[in-house]
């Protein structure tokens, strides 16, 4: 018998966190968007996949709530605007490397396997 859950609940002490499928799908899509943005820009963000997820989530938030572009069609997957999230993630990766470029002596390029 196959049972599919509609979310994940984590209980630690008296604290209970519940994540529905919408949050889980948002994180998965943010990870994909972050990785694609890294490949497009050619630079990696720190912390690997966690960094890619953070860049994807902040990029989606940046381009939907902070900077709004009207008149541009977008592709929505589980409520996440894919093109706007990708543009936001690319902007964040570019800003990250502009800021930290002088701090590190040699930056590593992203090499696809």
N, C-alpha and C positions, 0 to 999 in steps of 0.2 A: 504494500500500500504506500503510495506516494503522498506526502503531506508537505504542502508549501506554506511557509509562514508569511504573514503579511507585514512582518517587521522584526526588529531585534530589540529586546529589552535587557538592559544591564542593571543589576542591582549591586551596589556596594554600600554596605551598612544601611543607613536610612535613606540613602540617595538612590533614586530610580530614574534611569534614562531610557527613553523609548524612541527608537528610530523606525519610522515607517518606510515603506518601499519607495516613497517619493524622495526621501533623504538619501537612501542607499543608491538609487538610480542617479541622483544629482551628483553624488561623489564619484560614481563610476564614469559618468560622462565628463566630469571635471578632470579626472585623471587622463582620459583619452585626449581631451582638448589640450591639456597641459603638455602631454608628450608630443602631440602634433605641433604645437607652438614651438617647443624646443627644437624639433626637426626643421621647421621652417626658418627660424632665426639662426640656427646653427650653434646655439650655446645651451649649456645645461644650467639648471638652477640647483642650488644645494639641496641635500637631503633626498635625492633620488625621486622615487615615486611619490613620497609624501610632499616634497617640494612641488612636483608637477600638479598634484591635487590642489595644493594651496594656491598655486598660480591660476589654475583653472577656475576655482571657486571665486577668488578675488576678481579675476578677469570678467567672469560672468556678472558679478555684482557691479563692478565698475561700469560696464557698458550698458547695464539695464537700469541701474538706480542712480548713478552719479552722472554719467555722460549718456544722454539719450540721443539717438540718431533716429530721426523720423523719415519716413518715406522710403526706407530700405526694407525689403522683404527679408524674412529670416526663416530658417528651418528650425522648428521646435521639436525636440525629442524628449518626451516625458516632462514637458514644461520648461526645458532648458533651451534658451536661444543659442544654437550651435555657432553660427557665424559671428555673432556679437561676442560670445564667450571667447572664441578663437582670437578675434581682434584685441580684446582686452588682455588676454594672456600674452599675446605677442608684444603689446605695449609694455606690460609689466616686466617681461624678460629683457626687453631692450633697455628699459630704465634701470633694472637691476645691474646689468653689465656696464652701463654708463657710469653708475655710481661706484661699483666695486672694481672697475677696470684698472684704476690707478693703484688700488690697494694691493692687489696680487700682481706679482711680477709677470708671470706667464699664465695666460688664460688658456683653458683647454677647449678645443673645438668639439662639437658634437659629431661623433662619427656613427652613422647607422651601421648596424651589423650586417 
